[in-house]
Amino acid sequence: MAKYEQLVSQIQQQIHTGVWLAGDKLPSLRKQAEHAGMSLMTVLQAYQVLESQGWVVSYPRSGYRVAPKMAQQVQDTMAVQPTESVDVNDFIFDVLQASRNPRMASFGHAYLDPALAPRHQVNKSLTAAVRTMPLSSVVDNLPPGNDELRHLIAKRYAAQGMNISPDEIVITAGGLEALNLSLRAVTRPGDWVVVESPTFYGALQSLENLGLKAIAVRTHPGEGIDLGSLERALQTHPVRACWLMTNLQNPLGYSLSVEKKQQLAALLNKYQVHLIEDDVYSELYVGDSKPLPAKAFDAQGRFTHCSSFSKTLVEGFRIGWVAAGKQALKIQKLQLMSTLTTSVPIQLALVHYLTTRNYGSHLRLLRRTLDQRKAANEACLKAHLPDCVRIYNAEGGYFLWVELPRHVDTTALYHLALAETISIAPGRMFATSDQFNHCFRFNASFALTDAHQQAIARLGELVKQLI
Ligand SMILES: Cc1ncc(COP(=O)(O)O)c(C=O)c1O
C-alpha cells in the first residue's frame, strides 16, 4: 500500500469512528506531514484523493474540512445499529478454547495474569474454610448467599458513599451470572437491549442465549457511549434494558466522567429503561479513588450493579454479586432455578480472606503492577507495529485496543497468529456487525518476558504482511 493510501485509509477510519465530525478542519498539510512523517506531496495526494471521493472539501485559504454529507451518512449508519438476532457464540467459544494451550502467548483472553493473585494467602483461606465449614452451611448460604459476605460487600459500597443494603445484594457464580440473572429478571425474549459498540462479548452471548434483540450504540474509545445516539435509540425502539460498562470498559478501556454517568442515569430514568451495569474492573482504576458506578445516581431503583472478585483476587473462585435493588427477590428465585446456590466453601474462603488479610494492600500492588505492565506492553507493541496502527490505552485496567487500517481483517490476523501460538481477541468478537473487523483487543496483564517480546515482534511482522 502506498503511503498516501495509508493516510487516506487512516482518515476514513477516523471519520467512521467519529474522531472527525462533519465540518471539522483537518490538520494543515504541513502539520499532517510532520505528524505522519510523510512528505508534503504525499499528504496533498491523500487529501486530493479524499476530496475526489467526497470525504473532504477544500476551501481556499482555509484548508480541508470533512464533508458534511459524507460524515453525516457514515455517522448515521454507524451510530445506532439494530440487530434482530445476535449470533456470535460459536466464534467466541473457538477463540477462548484456543487460549487453553499452555504454550500460547495469550493476549486474547480477558483473564488477569494468574501470577498476580495472592495465591498463598487465598489457599490458606480455602483450607481454613473447609476445615471449619458447619454442617448446616448449604442451607445457610442459599440465595441470596452468605450473610457475612453480603455485609462485607455492602461496607465496600458504603466506603464509596453508596447506600446499598446487604439485603439487596445477591452472591453469584462470578460477575457473568450476576449479569445474566439481571438481564433475565428484566426482559422477555424478543425485547430490545442496548449494548455499546464495541461491547464485551459476554453481553452478546447473553442476548443470543435469551433471544433478545441488540441495538449497538456508537461508543468512542476515549469518551465512551454517545449519549445523543443512545437517546435516538431510546426514541426509535421500545428498549427494555441497557447492558453497559461505565468504568474501564471492555474492550476499549475508557471510564465515563461523573457528569456523563449522571446524564446517562437521567436519560435512562426519563425513558424508564433498566440499566444492567457491568462493573467488574472498577477496582483497577488509576488515581486517588475508585470511580463511582452509574448505580450511585439511580433515582428510581431500576439499575442493577454487577461485579465480582474475578479480576481483582482470583478468577477461579467464580464469586460475584449483584446489587439488585428492586430486582433482588426475582434474581434470587431465578438463581434458585438455575444454579441453586453459589459454591459454599468458596464463599466462606472469601469471607475468611477479606476478614483476615489486607485486601486493600493487595489491590494497591495489583493496580501499580498492571499500570507498569500495560505501559511496557504498549511500548513494545508500538516498537513492532507500523505507524499507521493506532493503540488506545485508557487509564486503568489491562486492555489495549489496537486499530489497524480499515482494510485489514483481524480475524485473518488471529488465524495467522494462532498458527504460531499467539492469540489476540479480534474485533469481530465485540460487535454485531463487521464494524470493528480491523481492530483487536490485547491483554496487557502479563509481564513482558523475552517470550512475550518475541511474540509481539512476530505479531508485528504478521500485521505488516497483511497491510
Ligand atoms: C466486561 C466483563 N464483564 C463480566 C465478565 C465476567 O466476570 P466473571 O469472571 O466474574 O464472571 C468479564 C470477564 O472477562 C468481563 O470482561
The ligand as a Tripos MOL2 file, in Angstrom:
@<TRIPOS>MOLECULE
LIG
   16    16     1     0     0
SMALL
NO_CHARGES

@<TRIPOS>ATOM
      1 C1        -16.5960   -6.9540   30.9500 C.3       1 LIG1
      2 C2        -16.7280   -8.2370   31.6650 C.ar      1 LIG1
      3 N1        -17.8350   -8.4930   32.3520 N.ar      1 LIG1
      4 C3        -18.0010   -9.6360   33.0110 C.ar      1 LIG1
      5 C4        -17.0340  -10.6050   32.9950 C.ar      1 LIG1
      6 C5        -17.2660  -11.8710   33.7350 C.3       1 LIG1
      7 O1        -16.7770  -11.7450   35.0180 O.3       1 LIG1
      8 P1        -16.6040  -13.0530   35.9360 P.3       1 LIG1
      9 O2        -15.3560  -13.7250   35.5030 O.co2     1 LIG1
     10 O3        -16.5850  -12.5270   37.3010 O.co2     1 LIG1
     11 O4        -17.8190  -13.8960   35.6680 O.co2     1 LIG1
     12 C6        -15.8590  -10.3970   32.2780 C.ar      1 LIG1
     13 C7        -14.8330  -11.4390   32.2030 C.2       1 LIG1
     14 O5        -13.9920  -11.4390   31.3730 O.2       1 LIG1
     15 C8        -15.6940   -9.1760   31.6100 C.ar      1 LIG1
     16 O6        -14.6060   -8.9090   30.9010 O.3       1 LIG1
@<TRIPOS>BOND
     1     1     2 1
     2     2     3 ar
     3     2    15 ar
     4     3     4 ar
     5     4     5 ar
     6     5     6 1
     7     5    12 ar
     8     6     7 1
     9     7     8 1
    10     8     9 2
    11     8    10 1
    12     8    11 1
    13    12    13 1
    14    12    15 ar
    15    13    14 2
    16    15    16 1
@<TRIPOS>SUBSTRUCTURE
     1 LIG1         1 GROUP 0 **** ****
